[in-house]
Amino acid sequence: MKNLHQEHIEITGEVKETIKDIKIVFPALYGKLYQEAAHSRDVELKPDELLTREMLDEKIVRHVITLADCADQAIKAIETENKVILATVLSETKKLQKEIQELQKIVYEDGLTKSYNRKWFEDTVLDHNHLTLRENGTIVLIDLNKFKEINDTYGHIIGDKVLIHLTVKLKETGGRVVRYGGDEFIVIFDSSVNSTQIKKKMEKLLAYFEKIHFKVEDQSFKISFAYGLAPFTRGADISSVIGSADKSMYKHKNTK
């Protein structure tokens, strides 16, 4: 009887034979053929998150090719003053723009809370070196109090609902909300909102959570959070700004 390692070697050989005459093989196609070959041999594959990323890579490659074609056609249309070609390019570019926006949503959205994720923060708020900030504003670092206790007592499903509800309320402050880590969030305000205004927003939110209860069958609980502010200027070192917000947050935590 063949062991799993031998099965995978034979499957790999079968797939290589299938694709030998194909000029361009995207990772997603290879993954699809590999899955089909494994299924035909009754070999179960473990879920592989990388496959999703590879499929995404394939879509990105297709978009880059389409964008390049649109650019070539646009240059030709401008040079020849061909309005028909230009109208076609405009239509294709609009479709592409919509798909790219959907792609950005997948890449930059936290799956649970629908807030921005850390990658969005790095790609959008930070400069290309991922070390410095590219604008002026204020970062608010937020940490839920006793979140592990909530998960341990009521379960992760309830914990997830708490995170989702917190995110909804944070978005109402008008800042850009980022899930920075498990129960840690960052809210980014631009320079038009000063620290006094931001503190009022945070205290109003804390007062809201002081009034409401989360109910689980015959039990209920309240949540609270600690927050810390750190104004920043363009070019500021992100680790220093986060460190400053973190110190402010723990100072706030210790006063409660």
C-alpha positions in Angstrom: 0.0 0.0 0.0 1.4 3.4 -1.0 2.1 5.9 1.7 0.9 9.6 1.5 4.3 10.8 0.5 4.4 8.4 -2.5 0.9 9.5 -3.5 1.9 13.1 -3.6 5.0 12.4 -5.7 2.8 10.5 -8.3 0.2 13.3 -8.2 2.9 15.9 -8.8 4.2 13.9 -11.8 0.7 13.6 -13.2 0.1 17.3 -13.0 3.5 18.1 -14.5 2.6 15.9 -17.5 -0.7 17.7 -17.9 0.8 21.2 -18.0 4.0 20.5 -20.0 2.5 21.9 -23.2 0.9 25.0 -21.6 3.0 28.1 -22.0 1.7 30.0 -19.0 0.6 28.2 -15.8 -0.9 30.3 -13.1 -0.6 29.0 -9.5 -4.4 28.7 -9.3 -4.5 26.4 -12.3 -1.8 24.2 -10.9 -3.7 24.0 -7.6 -6.9 23.1 -9.4 -5.2 20.3 -11.4 -3.5 19.0 -8.3 -6.8 18.9 -6.4 -8.5 17.0 -9.3 -5.7 14.5 -9.5 -5.7 14.0 -5.7 -9.5 13.5 -5.7 -9.3 10.9 -8.5 -6.9 8.9 -6.2 -9.1 9.4 -3.1 -6.3 11.4 -1.5 -7.6 14.1 0.9 -5.7 17.4 0.9 -5.5 19.6 3.9 -7.0 23.1 3.4 -4.3 25.4 2.2 -4.8 29.2 2.8 -2.0 29.9 0.3 -4.1 28.6 -2.5 -6.6 31.5 -1.9 -3.7 33.9 -2.1 -2.5 32.3 -5.3 -5.9 32.6 -6.9 -5.8 36.2 -5.9 -2.4 36.6 -7.4 -3.8 35.2 -10.7 -6.6 37.7 -10.7 -4.1 40.5 -10.0 -2.0 39.4 -13.0 -5.0 39.4 -15.2 -5.9 43.0 -14.1 -2.3 44.1 -14.8 -2.5 42.7 -18.3 -5.9 44.3 -18.9 -4.6 47.6 -17.6 -1.6 47.5 -19.8 -3.8 46.8 -22.8 -6.1 49.7 -21.9 -3.1 52.0 -21.6 -1.8 51.0 -25.0 -5.2 51.6 -26.6 -5.6 54.9 -24.9 -2.2 56.1 -26.2 -3.2 55.0 -29.7 -6.6 56.7 -29.4 -5.0 60.0 -28.2 -2.4 59.9 -31.0 -4.9 59.2 -33.7 -7.8 61.2 -32.1 -10.0 58.1 -32.4 -13.0 58.7 -30.2 -14.4 55.2 -30.8 -11.3 53.5 -29.4 -11.2 56.0 -26.5 -14.8 55.3 -25.6 -14.0 51.5 -25.5 -11.0 52.1 -23.3 -13.1 54.2 -21.0 -15.7 51.5 -20.7 -13.1 48.8 -20.0 -11.3 50.9 -17.5 -14.4 51.5 -15.5 -15.1 47.8 -15.3 -11.6 47.2 -14.3 -11.8 49.9 -11.6 -14.8 48.3 -10.1 -13.1 44.9 -10.0 -10.0 46.4 -8.5 -12.1 48.1 -5.8 -13.6 44.7 -4.9 -10.1 43.2 -4.9 -8.9 45.9 -2.5 -11.8 45.1 -0.2 -10.7 41.5 0.0 -7.1 42.4 0.6 -7.7 45.2 3.1 -10.7 44.2 5.0 -10.7 42.3 8.3 -12.9 39.3 7.7 -14.7 39.4 11.1 -15.3 43.0 11.9 -15.2 44.5 8.4 -12.8 47.1 9.6 -9.5 47.8 7.9 -6.8 45.2 8.6 -3.1 45.7 9.4 -2.1 45.4 5.7 -4.3 48.4 4.8 -2.7 50.3 7.6 0.8 49.5 6.4 0.0 50.2 2.7 -2.2 53.3 3.2 -1.2 55.1 6.3 2.5 54.3 6.3 5.1 55.3 3.7 6.4 52.7 1.3 9.1 51.8 3.8 6.4 50.9 6.4 8.4 52.8 9.0 7.0 56.3 8.8 3.7 58.0 8.5 2.7 59.7 5.3 0.2 62.3 6.7 -0.6 64.4 9.8 -3.2 63.3 12.3 -3.9 61.4 15.6 -3.8 57.7 16.3 -6.0 56.2 19.0 -4.9 52.8 20.3 -7.8 50.9 21.9 -7.7 47.7 23.9 -10.7 45.8 25.3 -10.7 45.2 29.0 -10.9 41.5 30.1 -11.6 40.2 26.6 -10.0 36.9 27.3 -12.4 36.5 30.3 -15.3 37.2 28.0 -14.2 34.5 25.6 -13.5 32.0 28.4 -16.8 32.6 30.1 -19.2 33.0 27.2 -17.4 31.5 24.2 -15.7 32.8 21.1 -18.9 33.4 19.2 -20.0 35.9 21.8 -16.5 37.4 21.9 -16.8 37.9 18.1 -20.1 39.7 18.5 -18.5 42.0 21.0 -15.7 42.8 18.6 -18.2 43.4 15.7 -20.3 45.7 17.9 -17.3 47.7 19.1 -16.2 48.2 15.5 -19.6 49.5 14.5 -19.5 52.1 17.3 -15.8 53.0 16.6 -16.7 53.8 13.0 -19.4 56.2 14.2 -16.6 58.4 15.6 -15.7 59.3 12.1 -12.2 57.9 12.3 -10.7 55.1 10.1 -10.9 51.9 12.1 -8.2 49.2 11.9 -8.2 45.9 13.7 -4.5 45.9 14.7 -4.5 42.7 16.7 -7.0 40.3 18.4 -8.9 42.7 20.6 -6.7 45.7 19.8 -7.9 48.5 17.5 -6.4 51.7 16.0 -8.6 54.6 15.0 -7.0 57.2 12.8 -8.2 60.8 12.7 -6.9 63.4 10.3 -5.4 66.7 11.4 -8.8 68.5 11.2 -9.9 66.7 14.4 -8.0 67.8 17.5 -7.1 65.8 20.6 -9.9 67.4 22.8 -12.5 66.4 20.2 -11.2 62.9 20.0 -11.2 62.4 23.8 -14.8 63.6 23.9 -15.7 61.0 21.2 -13.9 58.2 23.2 -15.5 59.2 26.5 -18.9 59.3 24.9 -18.3 55.8 23.6 -17.2 54.5 27.0 -20.4 56.1 28.5 -22.5 54.2 25.9 -20.9 50.9 26.9 -21.4 51.6 30.5 -25.2 51.7 29.9 -25.7 48.7 27.7 -25.5 45.0 28.6 -24.6 42.0 26.4 -27.1 39.2 27.2 -26.2 35.5 27.0 -29.2 33.4 28.0 -29.9 34.3 31.6 -26.6 36.1 32.1 -25.4 39.5 31.0 -22.2 41.5 31.0 -20.8 44.9 30.1 -17.6 45.8 28.3 -15.2 48.7 28.5 -11.9 49.6 26.9 -8.8 51.6 27.5 -7.5 54.1 25.0 -4.5 56.2 24.3 -3.9 59.1 22.0 -0.8 60.0 20.0 -0.8 63.0 17.6 1.7 62.5 14.7 3.1 64.5 11.8 4.2 63.4 8.4 7.4 61.4 8.4 7.1 60.5 12.1 8.4 57.1 13.1 5.5 54.7 13.5 7.0 52.6 16.3 7.5 55.8 18.4 3.9 57.0 17.7 2.4 53.6 18.6 4.7 53.4 21.7 3.4 56.8 22.8 -0.2 55.8 22.3 0.5 52.6 24.1 1.8 54.4 27.2 -1.2 56.8 27.1 -3.5 53.7 26.9 -2.0 52.0 29.9 -2.1 55.2 31.9 -5.8 55.4 31.1 -6.3 51.7 32.0 -4.6 52.3 35.4 -6.9 55.2 36.2 -10.1 53.1 35.8 
